[in-house]
Amino acid sequence: MLGGATIATIAPAANRDVLPTLGLRANWRQFALLIAINAFVGGMVGMERTVLPLLAGEEFGIASKAAAVSFVVTFGLTKAFANLFAGSLSEKCSRRRILIAGWFFAIPVPFVLIFAPSWEWIIAANALLGVNQGLAWSMTVNMKVDLVGPSRRGLALGLNEAAGYLSVAAAAFATGVIADGYGLRPEPFYLGILFAACGLGLSVLFVKDTRPYVAVEAEQHQMEETVTLPAAFARTSWQSSRLFGISQAGFVNNLNDALAWGVFPLFFVSRGLSLQEIGILAAVYPLVWGALQMGTGWLSDSIGRSPLIVSGMLLQAVAISLVGIGDSFGPWLIAMGLLGVGTAMVYPVLLAAIGDYVYPASRATYLGVYRFWRDAGAMIGALVAGLIADALGFQSSIQVVAALTAASGILAAATLSKQKVKVTA
């Protein structure tokens, strides 16, 4: 199942009677706590989703679409690199410490957004937000997978991502309503102060580290993998066709999210929609995405990962194309809902698929590499979509991304069909 890595025998635990028990039911308290924390992580992103693209033009006079979505580029870049190193660092020190460190990066963000005198300050705030998301969200992913073990990996990740993206949707809608009533600044960003304070407080006071659970799962394997970050990067990025197929799908999935975050609000406002209508459209996509992930993650544990990944990418392509050819609120609402369905079919399942094909002790490192490529897609997507929108208009930009998404689905079908997904037991 695995190749291209150094293999070492795992010694039995010295004190088996104190080892923890894997499983969702056995660890529901910590699992529920991590669900709540990830909701606050998602809220930090959601508070920007409706307001920030509009803030570029209305308060800072930025006309260029590429410049207006530059905050997404910065966010994607810093989050990608934070993801890359978070997993490897958490193998060497505690998951809990990395989680807490992520929240310290979040604390300044709402204050910078409130008081920023120039667009450069907004970009700097999103660099901090990217580090927060890369460290904190990565750890909630890894810690939940550590707790539940292999048999419920898809369900655990579905619940984690559902909590995060339902919070994204709620915050996007709330800030749209607040901005419609009070203006783009400062009131919408007060929510961020609350989210950061709650997330940090819960992490410091109540979260326990989950590395002991990794040792329990590792004992189920006769051989275990010792891998460096460069080796994991090479294997995930090009040496393994399956891991490459998963990573490219994640890359394009987040490219789509960057389009929805940075370009769609500008497109909708250019067609005369109100702030409240834009807030609804910005919220329905992560709302559907978040709600359905609980089901798609669970379903992937039963039917395998590949069917959901391939069909989800193709559905996203259709939905994005429909946004580009739509001309009123109703069709756009349907298209954004379909985009949420397609994303829900893909997002937690890709994470679970990575976990299926790597050993437990190195899982966080491999997930970090995958999340690096996935969130690099947000950076590239915002940049490419913004440049095409400047040169050719919104509709051309949207249709190019739709075509890339369809191609990614076809590539996923080719690479993931070579071997049936089998959850490691």
C-alpha positions as CSV (number, residue, x, y, z in Angstrom):
1,M,0.0,0.0,0.0
2,L,2.9,2.4,0.7
3,G,6.2,2.9,-0.9
4,G,9.1,5.2,-1.2
5,A,9.5,5.8,2.5
6,T,11.8,4.6,5.3
7,I,10.1,1.8,7.3
8,A,10.8,1.1,11.0
9,T,9.3,-1.4,13.4
10,I,7.1,0.2,16.1
11,A,7.9,-1.0,19.6
12,P,5.0,-2.0,21.8
13,A,3.9,0.6,24.3
14,A,5.5,0.3,27.7
15,N,2.4,0.8,29.7
16,R,-0.6,-0.5,27.8
17,D,-3.1,-0.2,30.7
18,V,-3.0,3.6,30.5
19,L,-3.3,3.9,26.7
20,P,-6.5,5.7,25.6
21,T,-9.3,4.1,23.6
22,L,-10.0,5.1,20.0
23,G,-13.5,5.9,18.9
24,L,-16.0,8.7,18.6
25,R,-18.2,7.6,21.4
26,A,-15.3,7.0,23.8
27,N,-14.0,10.5,23.1
28,W,-17.1,12.5,22.5
29,R,-16.3,15.3,25.0
30,Q,-13.0,16.2,23.4
31,F,-14.5,15.7,20.0
32,A,-17.4,18.1,20.7
33,L,-14.9,20.6,22.1
34,L,-12.9,20.5,18.9
35,I,-16.1,20.9,16.9
36,A,-16.8,24.1,18.8
37,I,-13.3,25.4,18.4
38,N,-13.4,24.8,14.6
39,A,-16.6,26.7,14.4
40,F,-14.8,29.7,15.8
41,V,-11.9,29.1,13.3
42,G,-14.5,29.1,10.4
43,G,-16.1,32.2,11.8
44,M,-12.8,34.1,11.4
45,V,-12.9,33.6,7.7
46,G,-16.7,34.0,7.3
47,M,-16.6,37.6,8.7
48,E,-14.6,38.6,5.6
49,R,-16.5,36.7,3.0
50,T,-19.2,39.3,2.2
51,V,-17.6,42.6,3.3
52,L,-13.9,42.6,2.3
53,P,-14.2,42.4,-1.5
54,L,-16.6,45.4,-1.4
55,L,-14.4,47.3,1.0
56,A,-11.6,47.4,-1.6
57,G,-13.6,49.6,-3.9
58,E,-15.8,51.6,-1.6
59,E,-13.3,52.6,1.0
60,F,-9.9,52.2,-0.6
61,G,-10.8,53.1,-4.3
62,I,-9.3,49.9,-5.8
63,A,-10.8,49.4,-9.3
64,S,-8.6,46.5,-10.5
65,K,-10.2,43.1,-9.9
66,A,-6.8,41.5,-9.4
67,A,-5.9,44.0,-6.8
68,A,-9.2,43.7,-5.1
69,V,-8.8,40.0,-4.5
70,S,-5.1,40.4,-3.5
71,F,-6.2,39.7,0.1
72,V,-7.2,36.2,-0.9
73,V,-3.9,35.6,-2.6
74,T,-2.1,36.6,0.6
75,F,-4.4,34.5,2.7
76,G,-3.9,31.4,0.5
77,L,-0.1,31.8,0.4
78,T,0.3,32.1,4.2
79,K,-2.2,29.4,4.9
80,A,-0.6,27.0,2.5
81,F,2.8,27.3,4.1
82,A,1.3,27.2,7.6
83,N,-0.4,23.9,6.6
84,L,2.8,22.5,5.2
85,F,4.8,23.0,8.4
86,A,2.0,22.5,10.9
87,G,1.7,18.8,10.4
88,S,5.4,18.1,10.6
89,L,5.7,20.4,13.7
90,S,2.9,18.6,15.4
91,E,4.6,15.3,14.9
92,K,7.5,16.7,16.9
93,C,5.6,18.6,19.6
94,S,2.0,18.6,20.8
95,R,-1.0,19.2,18.6
96,R,-2.3,21.4,21.4
97,R,0.6,23.8,21.3
98,I,0.2,24.3,17.5
99,L,-3.5,24.9,18.0
100,I,-2.9,27.6,20.7
101,A,-0.2,29.2,18.6
102,G,-2.7,29.5,15.7
103,W,-5.1,31.4,17.9
104,F,-2.5,33.9,18.9
105,F,-2.1,34.9,15.2
106,A,-5.9,35.5,15.1
107,I,-6.1,38.0,17.9
108,P,-4.9,41.1,15.9
109,V,-6.9,40.4,12.8
110,P,-10.2,42.0,13.5
111,F,-8.5,45.1,15.1
112,V,-6.4,45.6,11.9
113,L,-9.5,45.2,9.7
114,I,-11.3,47.8,11.8
115,F,-8.5,50.4,11.9
116,A,-6.6,49.8,8.7
117,P,-5.7,53.1,7.0
118,S,-4.7,51.5,3.7
119,W,-5.3,48.3,1.7
120,E,-1.8,47.1,2.5
121,W,-2.9,46.8,6.1
122,I,-5.9,44.6,5.0
123,I,-3.4,42.4,3.1
124,A,-1.2,42.1,6.2
125,A,-4.3,41.1,8.3
126,N,-5.0,38.3,5.9
127,A,-1.4,37.1,6.1
128,L,-2.0,36.7,9.9
129,L,-5.4,35.1,9.2
130,G,-3.8,32.6,6.8
131,V,-1.4,31.5,9.5
132,N,-4.2,31.2,12.0
133,Q,-6.2,29.0,9.7
134,G,-3.3,26.9,8.6
135,L,-2.3,26.1,12.2
136,A,-5.7,26.0,14.0
137,W,-7.8,24.3,11.4
138,S,-5.0,21.8,10.6
139,M,-4.9,20.8,14.2
140,T,-8.6,20.3,14.6
141,V,-8.4,18.0,11.6
142,N,-5.5,16.0,12.9
143,M,-6.8,15.8,16.5
144,K,-10.3,14.5,15.4
145,V,-8.7,11.9,13.2
146,D,-6.4,10.9,16.1
147,L,-9.4,10.4,18.4
148,V,-11.7,8.3,16.3
149,G,-9.3,5.9,14.6
150,P,-9.5,4.6,11.0
151,S,-13.0,3.2,10.8
152,R,-14.8,6.5,11.2
153,R,-12.3,8.8,9.6
154,G,-14.7,10.1,6.9
155,L,-17.4,10.8,9.5
156,A,-15.0,12.6,11.8
157,L,-13.7,14.9,9.0
158,G,-17.3,15.5,7.8
159,L,-18.3,16.7,11.2
160,N,-15.2,18.8,11.5
161,E,-15.6,20.5,8.1
162,A,-19.3,20.9,8.6
163,A,-18.7,22.8,11.8
164,G,-16.2,25.1,10.2
165,Y,-18.1,25.9,7.1
166,L,-21.5,26.3,8.7
167,S,-19.8,28.9,10.8
168,V,-18.3,30.5,7.7
169,A,-21.9,30.7,6.3
170,A,-23.4,32.1,9.4
171,A,-20.7,34.7,9.8
172,A,-20.9,35.7,6.1
173,F,-24.6,36.2,6.4
174,A,-24.4,38.0,9.7
175,T,-21.7,40.4,8.4
176,G,-23.8,41.1,5.3
177,V,-26.8,42.0,7.4
178,I,-24.7,44.2,9.7
179,A,-22.9,45.9,6.8
180,D,-26.3,46.6,5.1
181,G,-27.5,48.3,8.3
182,Y,-24.4,50.0,9.7
183,G,-21.8,50.1,7.0
184,L,-18.7,48.1,5.9
185,R,-16.6,49.1,9.0
186,P,-16.2,48.7,11.9
187,E,-19.3,46.8,13.1
188,P,-19.1,43.7,10.9
189,F,-15.6,42.9,12.3
190,Y,-16.7,43.0,16.0
191,L,-17.7,39.3,15.5
192,G,-14.0,38.5,14.9
193,I,-13.0,39.7,18.3
194,L,-15.5,37.4,19.9
195,F,-14.5,34.4,17.7
196,A,-10.8,34.8,18.5
197,A,-11.3,35.3,22.2
198,C,-13.5,32.2,22.5
199,G,-11.3,30.0,20.3
200,L,-8.2,30.9,22.3
201,G,-9.9,30.5,25.7
202,L,-11.3,27.1,24.9
203,S,-8.0,25.8,23.5
204,V,-5.9,27.0,26.5
205,L,-8.3,25.9,29.2
206,F,-9.9,22.6,28.0
207,V,-8.1,21.0,25.0
208,K,-5.9,17.9,25.7
209,D,-3.2,16.7,23.3
210,T,-4.1,13.7,21.1
211,R,-0.6,12.3,20.3
212,P,-1.2,9.3,22.7
213,Y,-4.1,8.2,20.4
214,V,-1.7,8.1,17.5
215,A,0.5,5.6,19.4
216,V,-2.6,3.4,20.0
217,E,-3.5,3.3,16.3
218,A,0.2,2.8,15.3
219,E,0.2,-0.5,17.3
220,Q,-2.4,-1.9,14.8
221,H,0.4,-2.0,12.2
222,Q,3.3,-4.4,12.2
223,M,5.4,-1.9,10.4
224,E,5.3,1.8,10.7
225,E,6.6,4.7,8.5
226,T,9.2,7.2,9.5
227,V,9.1,10.0,6.9
228,T,10.7,13.4,6.5
229,L,8.8,16.4,5.3
230,P,10.7,16.5,1.9
231,A,10.0,12.8,1.4
232,A,6.3,13.3,2.1
233,F,6.2,16.3,-0.1
234,A,7.7,14.4,-3.1
235,R,5.4,11.4,-2.6
236,T,2.2,13.4,-2.3
237,S,3.1,15.8,-5.1
238,W,4.2,13.5,-7.9
239,Q,5.6,10.1,-6.9
240,S,2.3,8.5,-5.9
241,S,-0.4,8.8,-8.7
242,R,-3.2,8.4,-6.2
243,L,-1.9,11.0,-3.7
244,F,-1.3,13.3,-6.7
245,G,-4.8,12.8,-7.9
246,I,-6.2,13.7,-4.5
247,S,-3.9,16.8,-4.2
248,Q,-4.8,18.2,-7.6
249,A,-8.5,17.9,-6.8
250,G,-8.0,19.7,-3.5
251,F,-6.0,22.4,-5.4
252,V,-8.8,23.0,-7.9
253,N,-11.5,22.8,-5.2
254,N,-9.9,25.7,-3.3
255,L,-9.3,27.6,-6.6
256,N,-13.1,27.5,-6.9
257,D,-13.5,28.7,-3.4
258,A,-11.3,31.7,-4.1
259,L,-13.5,32.5,-7.1
260,A,-16.6,32.4,-4.9
261,W,-14.9,34.5,-2.2
262,G,-13.1,37.1,-4.2
263,V,-14.8,37.4,-7.6
264,F,-18.4,36.4,-7.1
265,P,-19.3,39.3,-4.8
266,L,-17.8,41.8,-7.3
267,F,-19.7,40.1,-10.1
268,F,-22.9,40.2,-8.2
269,V,-22.6,43.9,-7.2
270,S,-21.8,44.8,-10.9
271,R,-25.2,43.2,-11.7
272,G,-27.0,45.5,-9.2
273,L,-27.6,43.2,-6.3
274,S,-27.9,44.7,-2.8
275,L,-25.5,44.0,0.1
276,Q,-28.1,41.8,1.7
277,E,-28.6,39.7,-1.4
278,I,-24.9,39.3,-1.9
279,G,-24.7,38.3,1.8
280,I,-27.3,35.6,1.1
281,L,-25.4,34.3,-1.9
282,A,-22.1,34.4,0.0
283,A,-23.7,32.4,2.8
284,V,-25.7,29.7,1.0
285,Y,-22.7,28.1,-0.7
286,P,-20.8,27.4,2.6
287,L,-24.1,26.7,4.3
288,V,-25.0,23.8,2.0
289,W,-21.4,22.7,1.8
290,G,-21.1,22.7,5.6
291,A,-24.5,20.9,6.3
292,L,-24.0,18.1,3.8
293,Q,-20.4,17.2,4.8
294,M,-21.7,15.3,7.8
295,G,-23.5,12.9,5.4
296,T,-20.8,12.8,2.6
297,G,-18.0,12.0,5.1
298,W,-20.0,9.2,6.6
299,L,-21.1,7.9,3.1
300,S,-17.4,7.8,2.0
301,D,-16.7,5.3,4.8
302,S,-19.2,2.9,3.2
303,I,-18.9,3.3,-0.6
304,G,-15.3,4.6,-0.9
305,R,-13.8,8.0,-1.6
306,S,-13.5,8.0,-5.4
307,P,-17.2,8.2,-6.5
308,L,-17.8,11.2,-4.3
309,I,-14.6,13.0,-5.3
310,V,-15.1,12.6,-9.1
311,S,-18.8,13.4,-9.2
312,G,-18.4,16.3,-6.8
313,M,-15.7,18.0,-8.9
314,L,-17.9,17.6,-12.0
315,L,-20.9,19.1,-10.2
316,Q,-18.8,22.0,-9.1
317,A,-17.9,22.7,-12.7
318,V,-21.6,22.8,-13.8
319,A,-22.5,25.1,-10.9
320,I,-19.7,27.6,-11.6
321,S,-20.7,27.7,-15.3
322,L,-24.3,28.4,-14.2
323,V,-23.2,31.3,-12.1
324,G,-21.5,32.8,-15.2
325,I,-24.6,32.5,-17.4
326,G,-27.1,33.5,-14.7
327,D,-28.7,36.9,-14.8
328,S,-30.7,37.3,-11.6
329,F,-30.8,36.4,-7.9
330,G,-32.9,33.3,-8.3
331,P,-30.7,31.4,-10.8
332,W,-27.6,32.5,-8.9
333,L,-29.1,31.2,-5.6
334,I,-29.6,27.8,-7.2
335,A,-26.1,27.7,-8.7
336,M,-24.5,28.6,-5.4
337,G,-26.5,25.9,-3.7
338,L,-25.3,23.4,-6.3
339,L,-21.7,24.6,-5.8
340,G,-22.1,23.9,-2.1
341,V,-23.4,20.3,-2.8
342,G,-20.4,19.6,-5.1
343,T,-17.9,20.9,-2.6
344,A,-19.5,18.9,0.2
345,M,-19.0,15.8,-1.9
346,V,-15.3,16.5,-2.2
347,Y,-14.0,18.4,0.8
348,P,-13.9,16.0,3.8
349,V,-13.5,13.0,1.5
350,L,-10.2,14.2,0.1
351,L,-8.8,14.6,3.6
352,A,-10.0,11.1,4.6
353,A,-8.5,9.7,1.4
354,I,-5.1,11.0,2.3
355,G,-5.4,9.3,5.7
356,D,-6.3,6.0,4.1
357,Y,-3.0,5.6,2.4
358,V,-0.4,6.7,5.0
359,Y,0.7,5.4,8.3
360,P,-0.7,7.0,11.5
361,A,2.6,8.3,12.9
362,S,3.2,10.3,9.6
363,R,-0.4,11.2,8.9
364,A,-0.2,14.8,10.1
365,T,2.9,15.4,7.8
366,Y,1.1,14.0,4.7
367,L,-2.1,15.9,5.5
368,G,0.0,19.1,5.8
369,V,1.4,18.6,2.3
370,Y,-2.0,17.9,0.9
371,R,-3.4,21.0,2.7
372,F,-0.5,23.0,1.3
373,W,-1.5,22.2,-2.3
374,R,-5.2,22.6,-1.5
375,D,-4.8,26.1,-0.1
376,A,-2.2,27.1,-2.8
377,G,-5.2,26.7,-5.0
378,A,-6.9,29.6,-3.2
379,M,-3.9,31.8,-3.9
380,I,-3.6,30.8,-7.6
381,G,-7.3,30.9,-8.1
382,A,-7.7,34.4,-6.8
383,L,-4.8,35.7,-8.9
384,V,-5.8,34.0,-12.1
385,A,-9.5,34.8,-11.8
386,G,-8.8,38.4,-11.0
387,L,-6.4,38.9,-13.9
388,I,-8.8,37.3,-16.4
389,A,-11.7,39.4,-15.0
390,D,-9.6,42.5,-15.6
391,A,-8.7,41.5,-19.1
392,L,-11.8,39.7,-20.4
393,G,-14.6,40.4,-17.9
394,F,-16.2,38.4,-15.1
395,Q,-18.0,35.9,-17.3
396,S,-14.9,34.7,-19.1
397,S,-13.1,34.4,-15.8
398,I,-15.9,32.3,-14.3
399,Q,-16.1,30.0,-17.4
400,V,-12.3,29.4,-17.4
401,V,-12.5,28.2,-13.8
402,A,-15.5,26.0,-14.7
403,A,-13.5,24.3,-17.4
404,L,-10.5,23.8,-15.1
405,T,-12.8,22.1,-12.6
406,A,-14.2,19.7,-15.1
407,A,-10.7,18.8,-16.2
408,S,-9.7,18.1,-12.6
409,G,-12.7,15.8,-12.2
410,I,-11.6,13.8,-15.2
411,L,-8.0,13.6,-13.9
412,A,-9.3,12.5,-10.5
413,A,-11.3,9.7,-12.2
414,A,-8.2,8.5,-14.0
415,T,-5.9,8.5,-11.0
416,L,-8.3,7.3,-8.3
417,S,-9.8,4.5,-10.3
418,K,-6.6,2.5,-10.4
419,Q,-7.1,1.1,-6.9
420,K,-10.3,0.8,-4.9
421,V,-10.2,2.9,-1.7
422,K,-10.0,0.7,1.3
423,V,-10.1,2.3,4.8
424,T,-7.2,0.9,6.8
425,A,-8.6,-1.1,9.7
